[in-house]
Every structure is written in C-alpha cells, then in structure tokens.
C-alpha cells in the first residue's frame, strides 16, 4: 500500500477503507522480524495517518523504570531511553492520560534534551498511553508537529485505534524480545560461572585493550580484593612498572587477526614485590562469524 493512499484513506474516513488500512498495519507489523522493526512500522503508519513530521512508540522497561524505543539512522538502529516520569511522554505514562500540547516550549513538562541533541525543533506534541490487548499500560505513543493545523481529540482517538489494532503483534514481539534477552543473560551467567570455577587465572580483554572480566583465581593471583580493582581497567593502567611488558604483549596479540594461540612459558611477573614464575596462554576471542572480539589470558602458577 502506498503512503499517499494511506493518507487519502484516513482523511476520507471511509469505513471499509479504514478497516482495510488497520488490517494492513497489523499484517505489516506481524511480518517484521524484530521488536524494533515492529515499532518503526507502527510509527510510520501512525504518523502518516495523523499527518505529522515525526513519531515515536515508547515501551516501558519495568526493571529500569524507563521508556524506550528505536530510531533509524541510515542503516543503523539507535535505542532511545528516557526516565518514565520525564517529559510529556513520561507525564502521559505516569498519569495514564493523553496529552495535547500546541506549544511545546511553553509547557513546563516538555523535555528539550532530544531537540538539543538532534537539532529537531518540536512545536506541537500528542501523547497517548499505549495499552496491551488486556488493557495493561505498556508504553506511550508520541506524535510531533502536526503538518496541517493542531492536534485534536480526533487524533487521540485515531492513535488509540491504530495502536490497539497493532497491540497484539507488538506484545508478541515484546515477549520474544524479553525471552531472547533473558536467554542471553542466562548464557552469559552460565559462561561466567564456568570461567569462575577454573583453577587458573582468567582475564578477558576487549578490542580496546580494556579488561572486561577476571575470575576469582585471577583476582587471587593479582591480590585484588574486589573485581572492580581489575574489571574495567586499561591494560596499561593494570600492568605497570616491571609488568608493563605484559600489557605490551597482550596489546600486540590483540591487534593480530590470526586465530592461533600464543603460549609464554616461565614468564616473570612481579607481584607483591616478589618475582613469580607463571605460564601465560593468549587466546583470541571471536564471535560466531569469526570477528575478533578481543583476547583471553590464561595464567598458571609454576
């Protein structure tokens, strides 16, 4: 369906055509592969139907108490997050009420941070609470800058109809997205538990040469009382003085594209003013597509 036909059908308010458009919205969202694609599809249809410059569908994150959505930037997607009580979208969510503002900058509830960051100038705003098929409040629909006149109560009702029609598909995508996130977190925790059980020290370093994790044995070897004394440190800040050569070695290995391991036997490292002999094994960390993510350092006392 062309965008011109969508706009024409909505303006004419022909019942049969309007119903067909709602079915098209639901169909197109159902075909999307991800939650972000579903939200962007719903935004496109809704903004065209209302006749406004820009729109955002925010969903609520119960864990962080934020409203989040996605915006397209070329071929990339950027996640947007705001506190669930900030701005007009936050007000609409908090009080579970629609809000129409014809002059955004003269409304104390308006949050201009996004305008300053993007250069976009918000003039008028329409926010409508987004509900699931069971009427649970799950987010907010926000439309910006109506192109012909001002937002009206009819626009509020139209947004409600459009989003209610798509709510089942959106909720299905939301459930899948949360399940995938949960599975990733479970796998991450499982992998970290395995690493933590290893008797030898393990340090993971990312492509930026920053330590991203260190297991319990590694903390014991380096006499660290808390993981924060190791995790997040730059290699050059952690391996200093007599141990600076370790940083140089890992950084050099990290810059290589090969997938072979490197073993450093009987390496001399100074710990607590003592010279310690240890074997170090450097392993490349790669993803499923064999893209380099960083390096793993295994440390064995001799």
C-alpha positions, 0 to 999 in steps of 0.5 A: 500500500502506498503512503499517499493512499494511506493518507487519502484513506484516513482523511476520507474516513471511509469505513471499509477503507479504514478497516482495510488500512488497520488490517494492513498495519497489523499484517505489516507489523506481524511480518517484521522480524524484530521488536524494533522493526515492529515499532518503526512500522507502527510509527510510520503508519501512525504518523502518516495517518495523523499527518505529522513530521515525526513519531515515536512508540515508547515501551516501558522497561519495568526493571529500569523504570524507563521508556524506550524505543528505536530510531533509524539512522541510515542503516543503523538502529539507535535505542532511545531511553528516557526516565518514565516520569520525564517529559510529556511522554513520561507525564502521559505514562505516569498519569495514564492520560493523553496529552495535547500540547500546541506549544511545546516550549511553553509547557513546563513538562516538555523535555528539550534534551532530544531537540538539543541533541538532534537539532529537531525543533518540536512545536506541537506534541500528542501523547497517548498511553499505549495499552496491551490487548488486556488493557495493561499500560505498556508504553506511550505513543508520541506524535510531533508537529502536526503538518496541517493545523493542531492536534485534536481529540480526533487524533487521540482517538485515531492513535488509540485505534491504530495502536490497539489494532497493532497491540497484539503483534507488538506484545508478541514481539515484546515477549520474544524480545524479553525471552531472547534477552533473558536467554542471553543473560542466562548464557552469559551467567552460565559462561561466567560461572564456568570461567569462575570455577577454573583453577587458573587465572582468567582475564578477558580483554576487549578490542580496546585493550580494556579488561572486561572480566577476571575470575576469582583465581585471577583476582587471587593471583593479582591480590585484588580484593574486589573485581572492580580493582581489575574489571574495567581497567586499561591494560596499561593502567593494570600492568605497570612498572616491571609488568608493563611488558605484559600489557605490551604483549597482550596489546600486540596479540590483540591487534593480530587477526590470526586465530592461533594461540600464543603460549609464554612459558616461565614468564616473570611477573612481579607481584607483591614485590616478589618475582613469580614464575607463571605460564601465560596462554593468549587466546583470541576471542571471536564471535560466531562469524569469526570477528575478533572480539578481543583476547583471553589470558590464561595464567598458571602458577609454576 
